[in-house]
Amino acid sequence: MREVAFIKQNKEKWLEFELAIFGKAKKNPDELANLYIQMMNDLSYAQTYYPKSKTVVYLNHLASQIYQKIYKTKRTEKNRFLEFFKTEVPLLLYQYRRYLLYAFILFFATVAMGVVSARYDQNFVRLILGDNYVNMTLDNIKKGNPMAVYGSGSNWGSFIGITMNNLYVGARCYIYGIFGGLGTFYIFLQNALMLGSFQYFFYEQGVFWKSVRGIWIHGSMEIFAIVIETAAGFILGASILFPKTFSRINSFKIGFKNSFKIFLSTFPFTISAGFLEGFITRYSIDMPNWLSSFIILFTLGIISFYYLVYPFIVHKKITSL
C-alpha cells in the first residue's frame, strides 16, 4: 500500500487517538488498551514499509502518549513513585533519545572548547574561574592537596549548600529551554567551558589524576545529570519551535509535560552527587586508588545504565507485549 493511501485509510482512527490523548474523548482503560494495540500495529506496518517517513515519527509519538494515558487511568496498586522511574521516564527517554544524543555531543564539544581555550590562553582559566579561586587552588596544590577546597565547611553544610546549588543550575538548564533552547545552550556552555578549563588547569599543574579522583567521585552523577537536564531543556524548546502535526499550544503542553518528567528524574542523582561531594570527596586524597576509582565507575555506571541502556530495555518489553 502506498503511504498516502495508508494515511487516508487510518487518519480518522488516528484523530480518535489524539482526542483520547488530550482528554477530549473519554475512554476507559480497556478502550485505551485496544487503541494502543491498534496503534502498535499501525506503527509496526509503517516501520516496515515507510521506515524513514514522518508517519513513523508521528505514530511512535502517539503510541507512547497512549501508553502513558493507559498507565495514568488504569487502576493499579503499584507504587506510583516506583512506576514513574521504572516505566514512565524510560519510555520518555526512548522517545526523545535523539535529544540526549544532541546534549552529549554538545557536552563533549564544549568541554573540548574549554580545554583548548585554557591551553592556548593562559588568562582563560582565571576569566572563567576567577582569580581568588585559582590562587587558592594553586596554594592548595603547593600544600599537596589540590582538592582541599572540598574539605572546607561541615559535612552537612556542604551537602545542603552544594545540592541546592546543583539543583539551581539544573533548573536553569531546563527552564531556559523556553527561549527556544537558546537559554539552555547558554547555561550549559558556561558550565561545560568551566569544566574543560578546570580539568586542563589541573593537568597543566601536574595533578590531573588527583583532580580526577576528587572531582569525579561526585562529578559522574552531577555532570551527567546536567547533560540530561540540558536535553530536557532542548525538548522544551523544540516543542515550541517545531510543533509538527500539533497546534503550537498543544505541542508546548506535551513538550513541557514530558520534558518536566525527565527533568524531575535527575533529582535523585543530583542529590546523591551532593551527598558524595559533602561527605566523601573531601577524603579522596587519603583514599586508595582502587576505592576512588570504584566509586567513580560505579556511580557513572548506574546513571549511564538508567539513561542510556534501560530505556531501550523498557521499550522492547512494551512493544513485545
DANORGI-V593526 format. One record per pair of residues at least 24 apart in sequence whose C-alpha atoms are under 10 Angstrom apart, sorted by sequence separation. I is the first residue (numbers start at 1). J is the second residue. If there is no record, write none. Layout:
i->(I/I)
j->(J/J)
//
This chain:
i->(14/39/40/64/67/68/232/235/236/13/14/38/39/234/235/13/36/37/65/232/233/273/36/39/64/65/232/233/235/272/14/35/36/64/195/231/232/10/36/37/232/233/36/37/64/65/229/232/233/269/35/36/61/64/192/229/231/232/10/35/191/231/232/33/36/229/230/269/32/33/36/61/192/228/229/269/7/32/35/60/61/191/192/228/229/6/33/229/32/33/226/228/229/266/32/33/57/188/225/228/229/6/7/31/32/188/227/6/29/30/225/226/21/29/32/33/188/225/266/21/27/28/29/32/188/224/225/265/3/22/27/29/30/187/225/14/18/21/22/29/30/222/225/226/14/17/20/21/28/29/184/185/221/222/224/225/262/3/17/20/21/23/27/28/29/184/185/223/224/2/3/18/21/22/183/184/221/222/223/1/2/7/14/17/18/21/184/185/221/222/225/6/17/20/21/181/184/185/220/221/222/3/181/183/184/221/222/223/181/182/183/218/219/221/222/3/170/174/177/181/182/184/218/221/222/170/173/177/180/181/184/220/221/172/173/174/175/176/177/179/180/181/183/218/219/222/167/170/171/173/174/175/177/178/179/180/181/182/218/219/221/222/146/166/170/173/174/177/178/180/181/217/218/166/169/170/172/173/174/175/176/177/178/179/180/181/216/218/219/167/170/171/172/173/174/175/176/177/178/179/180/181/218/219/146/163/166/167/170/171/173/174/175/177/178/179/180/181/217/218/147/166/169/170/173/174/176/177/178/180/181/216/217/218/141/146/172/173/174/175/176/177/178/179/180/216/218/128/145/146/170/171/174/175/177/178/179/180/215/218/219/128/138/142/144/147/170/174/177/178/214/217/218/134/137/138/141/146/147/150/217/128/129/137/141/145/146/147/150/216/217/128/129/141/144/145/147/148/214/215/127/128/134/138/147/214/215/217/125/129/146/147/213/214/124/125/128/129/214/215/124/128/214/125/126/213/214/125/126/212/213/124/125/211/214/125/178/210/211/213/114/118/125/126/210/213/217/220/221/113/114/117/118/125/213/216/217/220/224/114/115/116/124/213/216/217/218/219/220/222/223/110/111/114/115/118/119/178/213/214/217/218/220/221/222/225/106/110/111/113/114/115/117/118/122/177/210/213/214/216/217/220/221/224/225/228/109/110/111/112/113/114/115/116/117/118/209/212/213/216/217/219/220/221/224/107/110/111/112/113/114/115/116/118/119/175/212/215/216/217/218/219/220/221/222/103/106/107/110/111/114/115/118/119/177/213/214/217/218/220/221/225/106/109/110/111/112/113/114/115/117/118/213/216/217/220/221/224/107/108/109/110/111/112/113/114/115/116/175/212/216/220/103/107/110/111/112/114/115/119/174/175/106/107/110/111/114/115/118/174/109/111/108/111/112/174/175/107/174/173/171/170/171/170/170/170/167/167/170/166/167/163/166/167/166/164/163/164/166/167/162/163/166/162/163/165/163/164/160/162/163/159/162/163/159/161/162/159/160/163/159/160/162/163/107/158/159/162/107/158/159/161/156/159/160/107/156/158/159/104/107/155/158/159/106/155/157/158/105/155/156/103/104/107/155/156/103/104/106/154/155/102/103/153/154/155/101/103/104/151/152/100/101/103/104/150/151/155/100/102/103/150/151/99/100/102/103/150/151/100/101/103/150/151/152/99/100/103/150/151/99/100/102/149/150/151/98/99/148/149/150/151/97/99/100/147/148/150/93/96/99/100/147/148/96/99/147/148/98/147/148/93/147/93/96/99/145/146/145/144/145/96/95/96/93/92/93/96/92/93/89/92/93/88/89/92/89/90/88/89/88/89/89/90/85/89/84/85/85/85/84/58/57/58/58/65/54/54/65/100/101/100/97/97/93/94/93/94/97/93/94/97/90/93/94/95/89/90/93/94/95/89/90/93/94/90/91/92/93/94/86/90/91/94/95/85/90/91/94/89/90/91/93/87/88/90/91/92/86/87/90/91/86/89/90/91/88/87/91/18/22/86/87/22/87/22/64/67/64/63/44/41/40/40/37/37)
j->(38/63/64/88/91/92/256/259/260/38/39/63/64/259/260/39/62/63/91/258/259/299/63/66/91/92/259/260/262/299/42/63/64/92/223/259/260/39/65/66/261/262/66/67/94/95/259/262/263/299/66/67/92/95/223/260/262/263/42/67/223/263/264/66/69/262/263/302/66/67/70/95/226/262/263/303/42/67/70/95/96/226/227/263/264/42/69/265/69/70/263/265/266/303/70/71/95/226/263/266/267/45/46/70/71/227/266/46/69/70/265/266/62/70/73/74/229/266/307/63/69/70/71/74/230/266/267/307/46/65/70/72/73/230/268/58/62/65/66/73/74/266/269/270/59/62/65/66/73/74/229/230/266/267/269/270/307/49/63/66/67/69/73/74/75/230/231/269/270/49/50/65/68/69/230/231/268/269/270/49/50/55/62/65/66/69/232/233/269/270/273/55/66/69/70/230/233/234/269/270/271/53/231/233/234/271/272/273/232/233/234/269/270/272/273/55/222/226/229/233/234/236/270/273/274/223/226/230/233/234/237/273/274/226/227/228/229/230/231/233/234/235/237/272/273/276/222/225/226/228/229/230/232/233/234/235/236/237/273/274/276/277/202/222/226/229/230/233/234/236/237/273/274/223/226/227/229/230/231/232/233/234/235/236/237/238/273/275/276/225/228/229/230/231/232/233/234/235/236/237/238/239/276/277/205/222/225/226/229/230/232/233/234/236/237/238/239/240/276/277/207/226/229/230/233/234/236/237/238/240/241/276/277/278/202/207/233/234/235/236/237/238/239/240/241/277/279/190/207/208/232/233/236/237/239/240/241/242/277/280/281/191/201/205/207/210/233/237/240/241/277/280/281/198/201/202/205/210/211/214/281/193/194/202/206/210/211/212/215/281/282/194/195/207/210/211/213/214/280/281/194/195/201/205/214/281/282/284/193/197/214/215/281/282/193/194/197/198/283/284/194/198/284/196/197/284/285/197/198/284/285/197/198/284/287/199/252/284/285/287/189/193/200/201/285/288/292/295/296/189/190/193/194/201/289/292/293/296/300/191/192/193/201/290/293/294/295/296/297/299/300/188/189/192/193/196/197/256/291/292/295/296/298/299/300/303/185/189/190/192/193/194/196/197/201/256/289/292/293/295/296/299/300/303/304/307/189/190/191/192/193/194/195/196/197/198/289/292/293/296/297/299/300/301/304/188/191/192/193/194/195/196/197/199/200/256/293/296/297/298/299/300/301/302/303/185/188/189/192/193/196/197/200/201/259/295/296/299/300/302/303/307/189/192/193/194/195/196/197/198/200/201/296/299/300/303/304/307/191/192/193/194/195/196/197/198/199/200/259/296/300/304/188/192/195/196/197/199/200/204/259/260/192/193/196/197/200/201/204/260/196/198/196/199/200/262/263/196/263/263/263/263/264/264/266/267/266/267/270/267/270/267/270/271/271/270/270/271/273/274/270/271/274/271/272/274/273/274/271/273/274/271/274/275/272/274/275/273/274/277/274/275/277/278/223/274/275/278/224/275/276/278/274/277/278/226/275/277/278/224/227/275/278/279/227/276/278/279/227/277/278/226/227/230/278/279/227/228/230/278/279/227/228/278/279/280/227/229/230/277/278/227/228/230/231/277/278/282/228/230/231/278/279/228/229/231/232/279/280/230/231/233/280/281/282/230/231/234/281/282/231/232/234/281/282/283/231/232/281/282/283/284/231/233/234/281/282/284/228/231/234/235/282/283/232/235/283/284/235/284/285/231/285/232/235/238/284/285/285/285/286/258/258/259/258/258/259/262/259/261/258/261/262/258/259/262/261/262/261/262/262/263/264/265/261/265/261/262/264/265/265/244/244/245/246/254/244/245/258/307/308/308/307/308/306/307/307/308/311/308/309/312/306/309/310/311/306/307/310/311/312/307/308/311/312/309/310/311/312/313/306/310/311/314/315/306/311/312/315/311/312/313/315/310/311/313/314/315/310/311/314/315/311/314/315/316/314/314/318/246/250/314/315/253/318/254/315/318/318/319/319/319/319/320/319/321)
//
